[in-house]
């Protein structure tokens, strides 16, 4: 961002800027790069990045240039599950699971395969033209994404069911009954 001046809201402090920059990366970045993007010193960035690693928000990745930081994939996935559970009804989640299943079934029929792995293997067939291989690669990407979304939706349904069993009113931590305490 050295070419342009970052525009940060006046009320956003250094920690919030580091957090925003670190959690919106798709590729691991080192502390110096994150510091530049967040308009803070490298020491300040390291302080906040270390906290975020300890909290489980970031992972440290070893690169040839040293430590780099990226969002923790488990934390992100669980956040997506929670968001699905908070924002959608059981019926909506169930309908989406059905739609994903229908789309995968259509791909199985269209490409005469039984699984994503089989579709991946079919890319090497000698009788496929280049455009057919590229089309299959696109479907493979969509199919893999659908599998991830399906898993998140299944967990969101499980979360909603568990909270119902616990008699929880919402996912925000409020409940209509308290759980038994030890001691």
MOHUPE-V269836 format. One record per residue. N is the residue number from 0. RES is the residue in one small letter. PHI is phi in whole degrees, -180 to 180 (NA if undefined). Layout:
# MOHUPE-V269836
n=(N,N)
res=(RES,RES)
phi=(PHI,PHI)
This chain:
# MOHUPE-V269836
n=(0,1,2,3,4,5,6,7,8,9,10,11,12,13,14,15,16,17,18,19,20,21,22,23,24,25,26,27,28,29,30,31,32,33,34,35,36,37,38,39,40,41,42,43,44,45,46,47,48,49,50,51,52,53,54,55,56,57,58,59,60,61,62,63,64,65,66,67,68,69,70,71,72,73,74,75,76,77,78,79,80,81,82,83,84,85,86,87,88,89,90,91,92,93,94,95,96,97,98,99,100,101,102,103,104,105,106,107,108,109,110,111,112,113,114,115,116,117,118,119,120,121,122,123,124,125,126,127,128,129,130,131,132,133,134,135,136,137,138,139,140,141,142,143,144,145,146,147,148,149,150,151,152,153,154,155,156,157,158,159,160,161,162,163,164,165,166,167,168,169,170,171,172,173,174,175,176,177,178,179,180,181,182)
res=(x,x,x,x,x,x,x,x,x,x,x,x,x,x,x,x,x,x,x,x,x,x,x,x,x,x,x,x,x,x,x,x,x,x,x,x,x,x,x,x,x,x,x,x,x,x,x,x,x,x,x,x,x,x,x,x,x,x,x,x,x,x,x,x,x,x,x,x,x,x,x,x,x,x,x,x,x,x,x,x,x,x,x,x,x,x,x,x,x,x,x,x,x,x,x,x,x,x,x,x,x,x,x,x,x,x,x,x,x,x,x,x,x,x,x,x,x,x,x,x,x,x,x,x,x,x,x,x,x,x,x,x,x,x,x,x,x,x,x,x,x,x,x,x,x,x,x,x,x,x,x,x,x,x,x,x,x,x,x,x,x,x,x,x,x,x,x,x,x,x,x,x,x,x,x,x,x,x,x,x,x,x,x)
phi=(NA,-63,-76,-134,-83,-66,-109,-113,-58,-58,-87,-92,-82,-58,-61,-66,-67,-61,-59,-61,-62,-65,-85,-105,-87,-100,-116,-59,-130,-83,-61,-62,-64,-62,-60,-60,-64,-87,58,-134,-74,-61,-62,-65,-60,-59,-58,-73,-64,-61,-61,-66,-66,-62,-81,88,-81,-126,-113,-95,-118,-80,-122,-66,-99,108,-70,-133,-122,-146,-58,-70,-66,-68,-60,-62,-62,-65,-64,-65,-61,-62,-61,-59,-66,-74,-97,-132,-80,-60,-64,-63,-64,-65,-63,-67,-59,-64,-63,-64,-60,-63,-66,-65,-60,-64,-66,-60,-68,-60,-106,51,-131,-106,-158,-62,-61,-66,-65,-59,-65,-67,-59,-84,-65,-69,-85,-92,-81,-56,-68,-69,-64,-63,-62,-64,-62,-64,-66,-59,-62,-65,-63,-62,-63,-60,-63,-63,-64,-59,-64,-65,-66,-60,-68,-64,-63,-61,-62,-61,-65,-64,-66,-64,-62,-80,64,-85,-76,-155,-86,-86,101,-83,-142,-85,-135,-97,-81,-62,-105,-85,66)
